[in-house]
Amino acid sequence: MPHVLVLNASYEPLGVVPLRRALILVLNEKAISLEDSGALMHSATRVIPAPSVVRLKRFVRVPFRGAVPLTRRALFARDGGRCAYCGGVATSVDHVIPRSRGGQHAWENVVAACRRCNHVKADRHVAELGWRLRHQPAPPSGLAWRIIGTGHRDPRWLPYLQPYGADDDLARIDGRSTA
């Protein structure tokens, strides 16, 4: 089922919800559809364009949100699905400093890796192999990462996520930049 970007009344991105939940918000007049997905939803008496982006009518106060949680999906989104060592298609998670040698399971120490590189590296340091990381791992920041980390993306969301740092993040994820 498609997903919909939900914006606060101030156009701040709040999250991603299933299409069904977004339709309920729009039908109950709690949200306004800003972008349509192009699909139509049919009921017995009505035809409604399926939204891609909705904005809440009332401002919702969001409590303090800590760091972006380290999940496999968010990690692959941060690294663009590419191996941090060779640039191939990543299929696994690797600790730069192995956990067996005191490395932590944290954003600064975890990268996406292809099966071959992960197997060759095993529990050794990158320097022992003479390898270099393509980019230094760092925790993602910004409100856009709450959306990007879900793994759901739609090009129609980009104008609403750009003010929150999505340009650079989406370019790296889509492979348009390796910086």
N, C-alpha and C positions, 0 to 999 in steps of 0.2 A: 504494500500500500504506500502511496506517495506521502511525503512529509511536507509540512508547512512551517515557515519561519514565523515566529510570533514576536512582535515588537511591542514595547511598552507604549503608553500614550506619548512619551517623549521621543519615540523612534529608537530607543535603546533596545538592542537585541536581548530577548529574554530566554529563548530556547526554541526547540523544534518539537512539534507535536504531529501526530498522525492526522491525515486529511479529515477523518471522521470527527476528531475533537475540534479542529479548526472550523468545520462546517457548523457544528453545534454552537460555537462561540458567535459565529456570524448570524445564524438563525435566531439566537436568543438576544441579538442586538448588543452583545458585549464586546464585539470586535467589528472592524471594518476591513473588508478585503481591499488591499492596495494593488496586488498583482494577481492576475489569473494564470492558471497553469495551461489553459487552452482546452482542458477537458470539461465535459458537462456532466453534472450529477442530476439524475432523473428521479423524481418521486411520482406518486400517483397523479398529482395535480400541478407540479412545478418542475421547471428546469433551471438549475442553478449552476453558474460557472464555478468550477473548482478553484479555490484560492491557492496561491503559491506563497504569498506573504500577507499576513493580517496584522492590524494594529489594534491594540486594546483601546476602548473608549475612555476608560478610567485609568489613572496612573496607579501602578502597583509598586509599592515600596519593597525593594529587594533587600533582604538582610545581607550582611557582609558575606562575601564569597571568598573563600581562601584560594589557595593555588589550584590550578587545573589538576584533577586527579590523574595519576599515571595509570593508564589502561593500555592494553595492546592496540586498540583501535586509535586512540589519541596518539600513541607513539608512531604508528604507521602513517598517520596523517601529518605529524610533525616532520617526519623524514621523507614524505612524499612516496612511500612504498618502495624506496630504493635502498640498496645496501650501503651502509656508511663506509664500507671499505673499498668495494669495487664498483659500485654504482649499478649493479644488476638488480633484478627484481627481488625484493626482500620477502622472505617467508618465515623468518624467525626473529626472536629478540635476543640480543647479546649484551652482556655487561662488559664495558670497556676494561675496567679493572675487575677481574673475576671475583665473584662472591666468595670463592674458596680462598682468596687472598685478601679478604677484607673489604672488597668493593660493596657499595651500598646499592640497594634497588631504588635509585632516585633518577630524576630527569637528567642530571649531569653525568650519569654513569651508564645509561641505557640507550642503545641504538638499535635500529632495525638492521638485519643482516640477511644475506642470502644463505642458503643451506650450506654451500661449499665453504664460504668464508667462516661461518660459525663453526663448522666441523674442523677446519684447519687451525683456527685460532684456539679452540678448546679452552683450557684454563690458563692461557698464557697472556702476558701483557702485550700490547700492540708493539711496543718498542723492541721486544724480544724477537719479533718476526720481521722487523724493519718496515712495518706497515705504517700508513698515515690515515687519519680520519679525513673524510671529504669535508666535513664541517664539525665544529666543536659542539657537542650536545649541550643543550640548555633548556630550561623549562619554558614552555610557551607562555606568553603573557597577552593580556588584552581580552576584552569581552568577546571578540570574534572567535577566540579559541573555544569558548563554551559551545559555539555552534559547530565550528570546524571539527572539533574533537568527537562529535557524535558520529562522524562518518557520512552524514547526509549533506549533500551539496546540490545546489541548483544555481545555474548562472543568473537567474532573476534575483537572487538574494544579494549579489555582489554590491549593487549601489547602496544597500542598507547596511552592509557590513564594512564597507570601505572606511567610514569615519572611525572605526574601531580597530583598525590595523589589519584588515583582511587582505588588502592588496598584496603585500609582501608574502603573507602566509599562503594565500591561494596560489600565487605564482610559484612558490617553492614546491607546494604540493603537486601542482599540475606539471612540474618539471620544466617550467619556462626559465628558471634561474637556479643556479647552483651555489650562489653566494650565501 
